Amino acid sequence: MQAAGQVFFEGREVRVFSYRSEVDPFHAMDVLAEANRRRANGAPMISMAVGQPADPAPLRVREAAQKALIDGKIGYTDALGLIGLREAIAAHYAEQYGVEVSPQRIAVTTGSSAAFNLAFLTYFDAGDRVAITRPGYPAYRNILKALGVEVVEIGTGDGKSANLTAESLIAAHAEKPLKGVLFASPANPTGAIIEDDELKAILEAARERNIRVISDEIYHRLTYDRPDQTALAFDDSVTVINSFSKYYCMTGWRIGWMVLPEEAVRPNERIAQSLYISAPELSQIAAIEAFKATDELDIIKQRYALNRSILGEHLPKMGLTLAAPMDGAFYAYCDVSRFTNDSMAFARKMIAEINVAATPGLDFDPLEGHRTMRFSYAGTADEMREAMRRLEGWL
């Protein structure tokens, strides 16, 4: 069988694409594309496939962007970002977590996606071993593989916590030394949150073994039964990645940030200068106002909480048992093995037969994902109720 990036000319193999390009597709985006095609053709599609808030950015964010456009002074910024935004982010850590972070340690990025690229390029060389959790966000695996890094997937999903533990990290390192570890709390796709004691233990285990830690905190402020805690509260050497996409409803603005150890700031900046120059200035100006929009954003969060209760009530009744607790974010990760052993085919049938889109678990878990699905409840409450009604009639 002909491999990706492989063609034959006069009987000889000729590669036209790099090995780096042969990463797995991001199935959630493929599902979204199909849902959008059907919606454009008039289908009453409900998309639960991607983690995108149904609401626009807060009003004061949009007003700040409008003013900046009228002023017309939109251009490059420092590679690390506008100092005003970096100061606002630093103030956020003090107010939200009681953690002091110097603005000089903050880098503004083109979404969290650019932050992951920059972190991986700053810390890891080809051949290094870096651990991630399984199930987990597929872009971690795909970007690391594209960079030639050896990905070590640490399985979770015991139905209780679905999180990385210090014990599992130590075991993976003992098998063969790790250069780094990346985890998210709240996690995608499970919504699971690492308890503070376990988080401390993970950071201590990594520090003792000289394992670089990257903490993905993009779903912070989206917890329902308890507050979240930044890894920086327990270890100042952690690299934290966050974004304005989720809680702040700014997905398309492509604006995120990193908190870096002091010694990593300049190496990160040098790479960013060549890869991105800077994050969009318009988005940076607007994002400064996002931290002042908590009242508006918490109303949206209340709707997520309602959606969470709707799915938490209906999905198990249908036989779609939760594979992990919905502690945070806006996802329900379900075991669908009662109905299928092929989550990709199951996702396609849902779209074709009831116009409901969800993400097959293969995106997040290449070993066990054939029997799981992720449902995003970031939409409206009416959409969630209607999606549950359709599913109940279909299954």
C-alpha positions as CSV (number, residue, x, y, z in Angstrom):
1,M,0.0,0.0,0.0
2,Q,1.3,3.5,-0.9
3,A,2.1,5.5,2.2
4,A,1.3,9.1,2.8
5,G,3.8,11.4,1.1
6,Q,5.0,8.5,-1.1
7,V,4.8,8.4,-4.9
8,F,6.5,6.2,-7.5
9,F,8.3,7.5,-10.5
10,E,9.7,5.0,-13.1
11,G,9.5,2.3,-10.4
12,R,11.4,4.3,-7.8
13,E,9.9,5.6,-4.6
14,V,10.0,9.4,-4.4
15,R,8.9,11.2,-1.2
16,V,7.1,14.5,-1.9
17,F,6.2,15.2,1.8
18,S,8.2,15.0,5.0
19,Y,7.8,12.2,7.5
20,R,6.8,15.0,9.9
21,S,3.7,15.6,7.9
22,E,2.4,12.0,8.5
23,V,0.7,12.8,11.8
24,D,-2.8,11.6,12.5
25,P,-5.7,13.8,11.6
26,F,-7.5,15.8,14.2
27,H,-10.8,13.9,13.9
28,A,-12.8,16.6,15.8
29,M,-12.1,19.1,13.1
30,D,-13.0,16.5,10.4
31,V,-16.3,15.9,12.2
32,L,-16.9,19.6,12.5
33,A,-16.2,20.1,8.8
34,E,-18.8,17.4,7.9
35,A,-21.3,19.0,10.3
36,N,-20.7,22.4,8.7
37,R,-21.3,21.0,5.2
38,R,-24.6,19.5,6.3
39,R,-25.7,22.7,8.1
40,A,-24.8,24.7,4.9
41,N,-27.1,22.4,3.0
42,G,-30.0,23.0,5.4
43,A,-29.7,20.2,7.9
44,P,-30.7,21.0,11.5
45,M,-27.3,20.2,12.8
46,I,-26.3,20.3,16.5
47,S,-22.5,20.2,16.9
48,M,-21.1,18.8,20.1
49,A,-17.8,18.0,18.4
50,V,-15.5,20.9,19.3
51,G,-14.8,22.8,22.5
52,Q,-16.0,26.2,21.2
53,P,-18.3,28.4,23.4
54,A,-21.6,29.3,21.7
55,D,-21.2,32.9,23.0
56,P,-19.2,35.7,21.5
57,A,-16.3,37.4,23.3
58,P,-17.5,39.7,26.1
59,L,-18.9,43.1,25.1
60,R,-16.1,45.1,26.5
61,V,-13.6,42.9,24.6
62,R,-15.4,43.6,21.3
63,E,-15.7,47.3,22.1
64,A,-11.9,47.5,22.8
65,A,-11.3,45.8,19.4
66,Q,-13.6,48.2,17.6
67,K,-11.9,51.2,19.1
68,A,-8.5,49.8,18.1
69,L,-9.7,49.3,14.6
70,I,-11.0,52.8,14.4
71,D,-7.6,54.1,15.7
72,G,-6.0,52.0,13.0
73,K,-2.7,51.4,14.8
74,I,-2.5,47.7,14.4
75,G,0.9,46.1,13.7
76,Y,3.6,44.1,15.2
77,T,4.3,44.0,18.9
78,D,7.2,42.7,20.9
79,A,7.5,38.9,20.4
80,L,6.6,38.5,24.0
81,G,3.5,40.6,23.6
82,L,2.2,44.0,24.8
83,I,3.4,44.9,28.2
84,G,-0.1,46.0,29.2
85,L,-1.5,42.5,28.5
86,R,1.4,40.8,30.2
87,E,0.8,43.0,33.3
88,A,-2.9,42.1,33.2
89,I,-2.1,38.4,33.1
90,A,0.3,38.8,36.0
91,A,-2.4,40.6,38.0
92,H,-4.8,37.8,37.2
93,Y,-2.5,35.2,38.9
94,A,-2.4,37.4,42.0
95,E,-6.1,37.9,42.1
96,Q,-7.3,34.4,41.1
97,Y,-4.7,32.2,42.8
98,G,-2.7,34.4,45.2
99,V,0.5,33.7,43.1
100,E,3.0,36.4,42.3
101,V,4.2,36.2,38.7
102,S,6.5,38.8,37.1
103,P,5.1,40.1,33.8
104,Q,8.6,39.6,32.4
105,R,8.0,35.8,32.7
106,I,4.9,35.9,30.6
107,A,4.8,35.4,26.8
108,V,1.7,36.2,24.8
109,T,1.1,33.6,22.0
110,T,-1.1,33.1,19.0
111,G,-3.5,30.9,20.9
112,S,-2.3,28.0,23.1
113,S,-1.4,26.1,20.0
114,A,1.5,28.4,19.3
115,A,2.5,28.1,23.0
116,F,2.7,24.3,22.7
117,N,4.9,24.6,19.6
118,L,7.2,27.1,21.4
119,A,7.4,25.1,24.6
120,F,8.3,21.9,22.7
121,L,10.9,23.6,20.6
122,T,12.4,25.4,23.6
123,Y,12.7,22.3,25.8
124,F,13.0,19.2,23.7
125,D,15.2,17.8,21.0
126,A,14.4,15.1,18.5
127,G,14.6,11.7,20.2
128,D,13.8,13.1,23.7
129,R,11.0,11.2,25.6
130,V,8.0,13.2,26.7
131,A,5.1,11.8,28.6
132,I,1.4,12.8,28.0
133,T,-1.7,11.2,29.3
134,R,-4.0,8.9,27.5
135,P,-6.8,9.9,26.8
136,G,-5.5,13.4,26.0
137,Y,-5.6,16.3,23.6
138,P,-4.5,14.9,20.2
139,A,-2.5,17.9,19.2
140,Y,0.0,17.2,22.0
141,R,0.9,13.8,20.4
142,N,0.8,15.1,16.9
143,I,3.0,18.1,17.4
144,L,5.5,16.2,19.4
145,K,5.7,13.5,16.8
146,A,6.1,16.0,14.0
147,L,9.1,17.4,15.9
148,G,10.7,14.0,16.2
149,V,10.1,13.7,19.9
150,E,9.3,10.2,21.3
151,V,5.8,10.3,22.9
152,V,5.2,8.2,26.0
153,E,1.5,7.8,26.7
154,I,0.6,7.2,30.3
155,G,-2.8,5.5,30.4
156,T,-5.4,6.8,32.9
157,G,-9.2,6.4,32.6
158,D,-9.8,4.2,35.7
159,G,-13.3,5.6,35.9
160,K,-12.4,7.4,39.2
161,S,-10.0,10.2,38.5
162,A,-8.8,9.7,34.8
163,N,-5.7,11.7,35.7
164,L,-2.0,11.4,35.7
165,T,-0.6,10.3,39.1
166,A,2.9,10.7,40.6
167,E,3.1,6.9,40.8
168,S,2.4,6.4,37.1
169,L,4.9,9.2,36.2
170,I,7.6,7.6,38.3
171,A,7.0,4.2,36.7
172,A,7.2,5.6,33.2
173,H,10.5,7.4,34.0
174,A,11.9,4.2,35.6
175,E,11.2,2.3,32.4
176,K,13.3,4.8,30.5
177,P,14.2,8.4,31.5
178,L,11.8,11.1,30.5
179,K,12.8,14.6,29.5
180,G,9.4,16.1,30.0
181,V,5.8,15.6,31.0
182,L,2.7,17.5,29.9
183,F,-0.7,17.3,31.6
184,A,-4.0,19.2,31.7
185,S,-6.3,19.9,34.6
186,P,-9.2,20.2,33.9
187,A,-8.4,17.7,31.2
188,N,-9.6,17.3,27.6
189,P,-11.5,15.1,26.8
190,T,-12.5,14.0,30.3
191,G,-13.0,17.2,32.3
192,A,-11.1,15.5,35.2
193,I,-9.2,17.7,37.7
194,I,-6.1,16.7,39.5
195,E,-6.5,17.0,43.3
196,D,-4.0,19.4,45.0
197,D,-2.2,16.7,46.9
198,E,-1.7,14.6,43.8
199,L,-0.6,17.7,41.8
200,K,2.0,18.5,44.5
201,A,3.2,14.8,44.4
202,I,3.5,14.9,40.6
203,L,5.5,18.1,40.7
204,E,7.8,16.8,43.4
205,A,8.4,13.5,41.5
206,A,9.2,15.5,38.3
207,R,11.6,17.9,40.1
208,E,13.5,15.0,41.8
209,R,14.0,13.4,38.4
210,N,14.8,16.5,36.5
211,I,11.7,16.1,34.3
212,R,10.5,19.3,32.7
213,V,6.8,20.0,33.5
214,I,4.3,21.7,31.2
215,S,0.9,22.4,32.8
216,D,-2.0,23.0,30.3
217,E,-4.5,25.2,32.2
218,I,-6.6,26.3,29.3
219,Y,-9.8,25.1,31.0
220,H,-9.2,27.0,34.2
221,R,-12.1,28.9,35.7
222,L,-14.4,26.2,34.2
223,T,-14.9,24.1,37.3
224,Y,-18.2,23.4,39.0
225,D,-17.8,21.8,42.4
226,R,-14.5,23.2,43.6
227,P,-12.0,25.9,42.6
228,D,-9.0,25.2,40.3
229,Q,-5.4,25.7,41.3
230,T,-2.5,26.6,39.1
231,A,0.6,24.4,39.2
232,L,2.6,27.6,39.9
233,A,1.2,27.6,43.4
234,F,3.4,24.6,44.1
235,D,6.4,24.9,41.8
236,D,7.7,28.1,40.3
237,S,9.7,26.2,37.7
238,V,6.6,24.8,35.9
239,T,5.8,26.1,32.5
240,V,2.1,27.0,32.4
241,I,0.1,27.4,29.2
242,N,-3.3,29.1,29.1
243,S,-5.6,30.8,26.6
244,F,-8.5,33.2,26.2
245,S,-10.3,30.7,24.0
246,K,-12.4,28.8,26.6
247,Y,-13.6,30.6,29.7
248,Y,-13.2,34.0,27.9
249,C,-15.0,32.9,24.7
250,M,-12.3,34.1,22.3
251,T,-11.5,31.0,20.2
252,G,-11.2,32.8,16.9
253,W,-9.1,35.7,18.3
254,R,-6.2,33.3,18.6
255,I,-4.7,34.6,21.7
256,G,-3.0,32.7,24.6
257,W,-0.1,32.9,27.0
258,M,2.7,31.1,28.7
259,V,4.3,31.6,32.1
260,L,7.9,30.6,31.8
261,P,10.8,30.1,34.2
262,E,13.1,33.1,33.9
263,E,15.8,31.2,32.2
264,A,13.4,30.0,29.5
265,V,12.1,33.5,28.5
266,R,14.9,34.5,26.1
267,P,15.2,31.1,24.3
268,N,11.4,31.1,23.9
269,E,11.4,34.7,22.6
270,R,14.1,33.9,20.0
271,I,12.1,31.1,18.5
272,A,8.9,33.1,18.6
273,Q,10.5,36.0,16.7
274,S,11.2,33.8,13.8
275,L,8.1,31.6,13.8
276,Y,5.3,34.2,14.6
277,I,6.9,37.6,15.1
278,S,4.1,38.3,17.5
279,A,0.5,37.5,18.4
280,P,-2.1,39.7,16.6
281,E,-2.0,43.2,18.2
282,L,-5.8,43.6,17.8
283,S,-6.4,40.5,19.8
284,Q,-3.9,41.5,22.4
285,I,-5.5,44.9,22.9
286,A,-8.9,43.4,23.2
287,A,-7.8,40.6,25.6
288,I,-6.7,43.1,28.2
289,E,-10.4,43.8,28.8
290,A,-11.3,40.1,29.2
291,F,-10.2,40.0,32.8
292,K,-12.7,42.8,33.6
293,A,-15.7,40.8,32.1
294,T,-16.1,38.2,34.9
295,D,-19.7,39.1,35.6
296,E,-20.7,38.4,31.9
297,L,-18.5,35.3,31.7
298,D,-19.8,33.7,34.9
299,I,-23.4,33.9,33.5
300,I,-22.2,31.9,30.6
301,K,-20.5,29.5,33.0
302,Q,-23.8,29.0,34.8
303,R,-25.2,27.8,31.5
304,Y,-22.4,25.3,31.1
305,A,-23.3,24.0,34.6
306,L,-26.9,23.6,33.5
307,N,-25.8,21.8,30.3
308,R,-23.5,19.6,32.4
309,S,-26.5,18.5,34.6
310,I,-28.6,17.8,31.4
311,L,-25.9,15.5,30.0
312,G,-25.1,14.0,33.4
313,E,-28.8,13.0,33.7
314,H,-29.5,11.8,30.2
315,L,-26.4,10.1,28.9
316,P,-26.1,7.3,31.5
317,K,-29.9,6.6,31.1
318,M,-29.2,5.9,27.4
319,G,-26.4,3.5,28.2
320,L,-23.7,6.1,27.4
321,T,-21.9,5.7,30.7
322,L,-19.4,8.4,31.8
323,A,-15.8,7.2,31.4
324,A,-14.6,10.0,33.7
325,P,-16.2,12.5,36.1
326,M,-17.2,15.8,34.5
327,D,-15.3,17.9,37.1
328,G,-14.5,20.8,34.8
329,A,-14.2,22.1,31.2
330,F,-17.3,21.4,29.1
331,Y,-17.0,17.8,28.0
332,A,-18.7,14.4,28.8
333,Y,-16.4,11.5,27.8
334,C,-18.6,8.4,27.4
335,D,-18.1,4.7,27.0
336,V,-20.2,3.7,23.9
337,S,-19.1,0.0,23.8
338,R,-22.7,-1.0,24.5
339,F,-23.6,0.2,21.0
340,T,-20.4,0.0,18.9
341,N,-16.8,-1.0,18.7
342,D,-16.0,1.7,16.1
343,S,-16.5,5.2,17.5
344,M,-15.6,6.8,14.1
345,A,-18.4,4.9,12.3
346,F,-20.7,5.7,15.3
347,A,-19.9,9.4,14.9
348,R,-20.6,9.3,11.2
349,K,-24.0,7.6,11.7
350,M,-25.0,10.2,14.3
351,I,-24.3,12.9,11.9
352,A,-26.1,11.2,9.0
353,E,-29.1,9.9,10.8
354,I,-29.9,12.4,13.6
355,N,-27.8,15.5,12.7
356,V,-25.8,15.4,16.0
357,A,-22.0,15.7,15.8
358,A,-19.7,14.4,18.5
359,T,-16.0,13.5,18.5
360,P,-14.8,9.8,18.3
361,G,-12.5,8.8,21.1
362,L,-9.8,7.8,18.7
363,D,-8.8,11.4,18.7
364,F,-7.8,11.2,22.3
365,D,-6.9,7.6,22.8
366,P,-5.5,5.5,19.9
367,L,-5.7,2.3,21.9
368,E,-9.1,2.4,23.6
369,G,-10.8,5.3,21.8
370,H,-12.7,3.0,19.4
371,R,-15.2,2.5,22.2
372,T,-15.5,6.1,23.5
373,M,-17.0,9.4,22.4
374,R,-16.6,13.0,23.6
375,F,-19.6,15.3,23.8
376,S,-19.0,19.0,24.2
377,Y,-21.7,20.9,26.1
378,A,-20.4,24.4,25.3
379,G,-23.6,25.1,23.2
380,T,-26.9,26.5,24.3
381,A,-29.2,24.6,26.8
382,D,-31.9,24.3,24.1
383,E,-29.3,22.6,21.8
384,M,-28.3,20.2,24.6
385,R,-31.9,19.2,25.4
386,E,-32.7,18.7,21.7
387,A,-29.5,16.6,21.2
388,M,-30.4,14.4,24.1
389,R,-33.9,14.0,22.7
390,R,-32.6,12.9,19.3
391,L,-30.1,10.5,20.9
392,E,-32.7,8.9,23.1
393,G,-34.9,8.3,20.1
394,W,-32.0,6.9,18.0
395,L,-30.3,4.5,20.4
